[in-house]
Amino acid sequence: MQIKKDKIPLDQIIKMILREKTVLSILMKELIEEYSPYSLNEIEQCIEPQGDVPLHSRMTSGHRNENNEDYRSIYFDSLVYASLPQDHGKIAMIINLEAQGILKGKSHVLSRGNYYTSRNISMQIGKLFDHGQYDDIVKVVSIWIVFNAPLYKQGSINRYRMREEHVLGNVCEDEKYFDKQEIIVLYLGYKENESVSSNVLRILLDEGMTVAKKKEELRKYDFELTESLEEEVEEMCDYSFYLEQKYMEKGLKRGIEQGIEQGIEQGIEQGIEQGIEQGIEQGIEQGICSSLCSLMENMKINLQEAMKLLNVPESEYEQYSKMLNVKE
């Protein structure tokens, strides 16, 4: 079985999907108050995606992520300059989107969010406002899409921003002077919830769902795939199949090797030929078990679904359930 080596990394495919205007607009409408009154089409007209933008624009020492915080340069997954429909052409907001695979690393996602929004403000000096003209600071919103979060967090959306609090007296200031930074964390889950943006992302980024099934599910939310977005979704499905084949091959190979070794050892007493034959048989079973475990872990599916993907005969379902100590 041959496996293609020229696959685009999954995280890069996710970045490309998040940069699509149709995806950005649905996130902005639901998550950012300033855009809630407008139609998705109006919001799309306000978006200017910037792609991979270095946070420290004057430094080129490399790429940094949550597990490699010793370098001095970092890149945003996606940076968007956006205007408002009533003032088209003038940058009203900078939106940073980050795809966070799992909650790990030296820094908490909110600490990183604060750093990213702060840097996005300081980067505006000399570009969007002159030094000392702080009223002209453009608001920054950092949206974090978190995958594989703990179950109790999945399906939740949290917002963090500055709010006026009256400690003594009741003096009120205009919000535009202090509402300059906002962090939104969307914890993706595997079940449908009340959030349209969460459901659309859940479907788009489901590695185990076919493109046809995605289209069908997305229609529930009046969301249609554009030509470019469909290409990226197809690439994700191809990558998922690639991983499935990779794990299956790896598991079968490892299982057969282990089985042959064990069979040869037993064959010293039972006969080399019989031992190798039994070893191969045991190895295939162990390889299938290993592949089933990999599929369940990486595609977030149950044992029965994994056995269907591997075309395990139904007559052998009980056998592998016992071998893996999983109740049907």
Salt bridges, closest charged atoms under 4 A:
GLU33 OE2 - ARG161 NH2 3.04
GLU34 OE2 - LYS139 NZ 2.88
ASP52 OD1 - ARG19 NH2 2.94
GLU66 OE1 - ARG112 NH1 3.93
ASP70 OD1 - LYS106 NZ 3.78
ASP77 OD1 - LYS15 NZ 3.57
GLU164 OE1 - HIS166 NE2 3.18
GLU175 OE2 - ARG163 NH1 3.37
ASP179 OD2 - LYS139 NZ 3.00
GLU182 OE1 - LYS139 NZ 3.00
GLU182 OE2 - ARG159 NE 3.03
GLU216 OE2 - LYS213 NZ 3.95
GLU217 OE2 - LYS213 NZ 3.32
GLU217 OE1 - LYS220 NZ 2.95
GLU230 OE2 - LYS215 NZ 2.93
GLU318 OE2 - LYS322 NZ 3.24
